[in-house]
């Protein structure tokens, strides 16, 4: 493995070579399309002792493409040769409660939408805001703000957070717009947040200024997810992000969120399962189950989706909405789909609602490729920072995916990483040249090692042969990139 000090000694030699051969001037060029410099206001309250916050962020965004999972691995890798910062600089950035991470993500999204506008294939494509949550599992009781939260996938509680995400589907891809962490206090006063008293006492408790962004994010932990959804929706609309629909699963479908969507001229489509909610149907207050039973003889079959369904129009707090009762097969379990767009057909409603699954794919991709939720820092500000960075990385990959027309995020990730590996290969190659020259210099006193290295660098055929000494598969990297 190439040592860092060897690379630093090559800084003058590599300047000419790198500009000619490597695909990017520097690995942070991979995130230059996000134009982070325009979002300097998000860091205006953060002080980094003269270190460029923008450059630090660009480096952090590049980690997964360089094969680095965290700051510790990066500092101890050969990639650290590009910068002279120690690990504390990165940790101070992520722990800083004065950084407006929410504004950074939202601002980056707005810039990304402007960048992608020329690649919009059809102006009539369905656009929607999507809300959903996922369980972020943690392994340490000392992590600030963790609790026992219910994981509906495995049907039991786990230690961690509930991560609520608001996404934007622009007709082609899913874009993360906003997020918040939440915890569950539980009903047992003897075990607050599902933790034993000894574990709760050991949990990190950090003091933050009330006017800091970190204080506001920490306060969100105890707020309801519905209240956060409403706040996120209003903020996105205020910032000028436009769409037609709001899509959610049954957990989030409630009058408060539906009304917010209607007030902002948005159509709401969501699954519904709240048994006690009363609608007005034929001048009578009924639950959705009572309405379904009343119309049990009006079942129709949809051949396109192979579903049986019942369509009814009801009043919800005086507002007309459509309830679709659907099931798969004659003996399938009934499900209820609510739509505030009265003119929409059953096919249109189902097709639009299927877009909601893009957020499930987003969760899977971020956890698999970008380490979403893997941060084990005890500082809650770091949890916010790492999650924001993971979402910005996903956004960057989505942009490249749209522009370069890759088929899958996995393929895109591997090809982006291959470009970084090629840069690293050249650095290792130059180190090999240094080693060869030193050996020849020791054996043959009359040979000028500096001239020897220079001639090898400027001889393309010699360079290609030396590449194979380091990595025989280097050609495959070039073909795949």
N, C-alpha and C positions, 0 to 999 in steps of 0.2 A: 504493500500500500504506500502511496506517495505521501511523504511527510509535508506538513504545511510549510516548514521553513524552506524546503526545496522549491516550492512554487513561488514564494516571495522573492527568492533569488533570481527567478526567471522573468520578473515583471518587465524589464526592458526588452528582453528577447522576444517575448510573446506579443508585444504591441503590433508589430508588422504582421506576424503570422496570423493572429486571431482575426484581424480586420479582413483578411483575405479568405479564410477558411470557415470560420464558425458562422452559424446561421443567424445568430443574434449578437449584437455588440456586447451585451451583458445579459445574464439570465433574467434580470428584472425587466427586460424589455417585454417579457411575456405578459406583464400586467400593465404595460404603458397605455394600452387601449382604454383603460379605465380612467385615465387622466386624473389621478388622485390629487395632483397639485391644485386643481380647481376647488377642492374641498378643504382647503387649509383652515377654514373657520372651525371645523370640527376639532382641531388640535390647538386652537388659539389659547386655551386655558392650560394646556399641558406644557410643562417645561422639561426638556431632555438634556440640559447642560450642554448646549451647543450641537448636539447630535441631530441630524435631520430626521424628524418623525416620519416624513414621507418615505425616505429611503429605508428606514427600519421596517415600515409596513410592507413595502414592496418585497423585501427579503422574506418576511414572514409569509406573505402570500405565495412565494415561490417554493416553499418547503416541500410539498408533496411531489412536485415535478422534479425535485432534486433527490428524491428518495430519503428525505429527512422527515422524521415524525415530530420532532420537537427541537427546542433551542439547544438542549444539551448535546444531542446528536449532531446538530449543525456545527456547533462550536468545535467539536472534536473531529469533524470531517475535513477533507481537503477543500471543501467549498468555502470554508471560513477565510481562505486566503484572499478573497475579494474584498474583505472588510477588516478593519482593525478593532471592531467593537467586541467587548467582552459580553458574557451572558447576562450580566446585571443590567445592561442597557435595554435588552429586550424585555426582561422581567419588569423593569420600571415602567416601560411603556404599557404593558398589559395590565399592570396593577394600578395605573393612574385613573382615579375616579373622575377626573375632570375631562376625560376624552369623550366626545359625543359620538359613541359608536352607532347609536340608532340613526343619527343624522348622516353619518358616513355611509352606512349601508343604503339608506334611502336616496341619498344624493348620487351614489354610484349607480343605483337602479335607473334613476332619471337620465343620467348620462348614457347608460347602456341602451335605453330605449331610443334615444336620439341617434346613437350609432347604428342601431339595427333598423331604423326606419327605411333606409334604401333597400333593405332585404325583405321587406314586408311583401309577400307574394300576392295577398288578397286582402283588400280593405274590409271585406265582408266577413272575414274569419271571426269566429266567436271569441270574445275576450271576457275574462272573468277574474274576480278575486276569489281565492280559495283559502279556507281556514281549516286547520286540523292540528292535532297535538300528537306528540310521540314521547315515550318514556326515555329519559336519559339516565341510565344506570350508573351509579358511583359505588366505589368500594371503601371509602373512608368516612367514618362518622365525624371527623374533624372538619370536613369540607363545609364551608360557610353556607348555611341555608338549606342543607339537604334534609329530606324527610322520607318517611315511608310513603310511597305513592303506588296507586293501583295500576298494574299492567294488564290491560284487557286481553293481550295476546296470550299470556300464560295464566291469566286469571288468578293472580296473587300479587301481594305487595312486594316492592323492591325498594332498596335505598337509592334515592336520586332526586331528580326533578321531573316535572312535566314541562316539556318544551312546546309552547304554542307558536305556530308559524302562520303568518299571512303571506300567501303567494299571489303572483299575478300570472295568469296564462294569457299570452299575447296572440294566440291563434296558432302558434307553432310549438312553443316551449314554455316551461315553467320557470319563473323568476322569483326567488325569495325576496320579499319586500321588507318585512318586519318580523320581530319575534319577541317573546317574553318568557321568562322562567316562572314556574309556579310550584308551590308545595302544598301539602295537605295536612292540616292540623290534627284531624281526627276527632273523635268524640270522647275519648278517654283522657280526662284531665291529668291523670297520673303518668301518662306517657305522651307528652306533647309531641306532635308531629310524628307519632309512632316510634319515638326514641325513648330509651330508658334514661332516667334523670342523669346518670353518670355520663352517658354519651352526649346528651344535650349540653351539659355543662362544659364539656371539652370542645364543643364546636367553636370554630373560629368566629370571633366577633370583632369586626373592624369598624373603627370610627370614621365617619365621612362627614364632610361639611353638608349642611342641609341644602345648599344651593348647587351642589355637585350633581352631575349626571348619574354617577354611581349610586348616590343616595336614592334617587328616583327609581333606578332599576332594581335596587334591593327591596324597596317598598312594594314593588309589583309582585314580589313573591307571595304576599298574603292577599292580593287582590283576586277577584273572580276572573275566570277566563273569559266570560261573556263581556265583562266591563273592558277587558283588554282588547277584545275583538272590536267592540264599538269604537274605542279610542284609535285603534290602528286604521280602521276603515275611514273614519273621519279625517285622519291625518293624510292618508293616501289620496283621498279626493281633494283635500286642500292643496296638496302638492301638484295637482294637475294630472295624476294618473287616471286615465279614462277607460272604462269598460262598460259592459251591459249587465253582467250577472254577478251575483254572490252565491258561491256554492259551499255547502257544509254537509257534514253527516248529521245523524239524528241527535247527537249530544249537544250540538250548538244551535239547533233550530229552536228558537224561542222568540216571543213577541218583541223583546227589546232589540234583538239584532235584525229581525225582519223589518221592524219599523224604521230603524236607522237606514237600512238599504232603500226602503221606499222613499224616505225623506230626501235621499240623495239621487233620486231618479234611477235607481238600480232595480233589476228584477232578481228575486230571491228564489233559489231552488235548493231544497234540502230534504233529507229523510226526516220522518217525524215519528216519535215513539212515546211522547209524554201522555200517559194514560188519563190523567185528571184534567187536562186542558179542555175547555168547552168551546165549541164552535156553535154558531147559529145556523141551523138547517131547517128549512120550512117553518120558520118562526119559532123553533124550539131549540133550547140549549142541549147539545149532545157532544159526547166524546167522539173521537175518530172511529173507535170500534163500534159504537152505536150507529154511526152514519153508515159504516160499511155493511153492517147487518141489515139495515133498512133498505139498502140497494143491492142485496145479494143476488137478485134475479136479473140484474142489468149487466152481467159479466160479458165482456167482449174478448176476442182473441186477437192479438197482434202477431202476425206472421213474421214480420221482420226480426223481432226480438224473441219470438216464441214465448210470449208472456200473455197471461190472462189479466185483464185489468177492468177497473170500474172508475169512471170519471164523475166527480161531483164538484159543484161550485158552492162554497160555504162562505159565511162571514166570520172573520176573526177580528174581534174588537171593532166591528163596523166596516172592516176592509174586506172586499171580496178576494178570495184565493181559491185555487184549484187543488183538490185532493185526489191523487191517483192511488188507488189500492191495487197492487200488483202481486202476482205470485207465479212461480215457475211450475207449470203442470196443474192438473185439477186438484191435487192434494198437497201442493206446496204451501209453505208458510207465507201468510200475507205480510206485505211491507207497504208502508205509506210514504208517498212522495208528494211534497208540497211545492206549489209553483204560484208565484204572485202574478205571472203573465197569463192572463185569461185567454189570449188569442193563440197561445202556443199549443200545438198538437201533442199527442202522446209521444210520437216518434221524436219530435223536436226536443221535448222535455227530457227524455231518456238520453238522447245523443248529447245534449248539453251537460247533463249531470255526469256522464261518463268522464268528462274532462277532470272532474274532481280527483280521479285516481292518479293524475300527474303528480300530486303532492306526495302520494305514497311512494312513487318512484324516486322522487327527490330525496325523501328520508333514506331510502335504501342506498342510493348512490352516494350521498354525503357521508353516511356511516361507513360504507365500504371503501370508498376511494379517498375521502378527505378527512377522516378521523373525527367526524362530528360526535361530540359527547365524550370523547376519549380523554379530555383534559382532567387531570387529577389534582390540580392546584386547589389549595384550601381557600384561596382568595376568590370571592364571588366576582370581582371585577375581571379577573383572568378568565373565568367561565364565560362572561359576556364577550370579552375580546376574542377568545378562541372560537366561539360560535359565530361571531360576526365575520371573522377571517374565513372560516369554512364556507360560509354562505357567499362571500365575495369570490372565493375560489371557484365555487360552482357557477356563479354568474359569469366569470371569465371563461370557463370551459364552454358554457352555453353560447357565448358570443362567438368563440372560435368554431363551435359546432355549426352555428348558423352560417357564418361567413365561408367556412371551408367545406361545409356540407359533409361532415363525418356522419356515419350512421348511428353510432352509439357513444355514450360518454366513456365507456371502458376503452374503446378504440382510440378515442381522442386523448384520454389520459395517458395511454401507453405511448402514443406518438409524440405528445408534448414532452413526456419524460425522456424519450429517445433523443430528442434534440438537446436536452440538457446533458445527457450521457455523452453525446458526441463532443460537447465543449469540454467535459471532464477528461475525455480520452485524449484530446490534444494536449492538455496540461500534463497528463501522465507521460505522453510521448516525449515532450520536451525534457521532462525529468530523466527519462531513459537516455536521451542524447547527452545530458550532462554526465550521467554515470559512465556511459561509453567513452566520452571524451576524457574523463578523469583516469580511466583505466589505461587508455592509449597513451596519455600524457606521462603516466608512471613507467610504462614499458619502453616507449620511444621518446627519448628526451628531446630529439630534434623537432618533434611535431608540435605545432601551435594549436592547442585545443580549441581556442576561440575561433580560429579560422576554420577548423574542422566542423564545428557546430554550425557555423554560418553557411558553409557549403552544403551541409546535409539539409538544413532548413530550406534552402533555395533550390534544392533539387527535387522536383515533384516525384520522380520515380523512386528515389531513395526514401522519401517520406512515406509513400504508399507501402513499401516493403516493411518499413519499421512499424507501421500501424499494426501489421499482422502479428508482430511480436507481443503486442499488448493485448489485442482482442481480435481473434479471427472472425468474430461475428460483427465487426464494425460495419461491414458493408450492408448487413441486414438492417442496421439502424438507419442508414442513409436511405435505403429503399422504402422503409416504412414511414419515414418522416415526410 
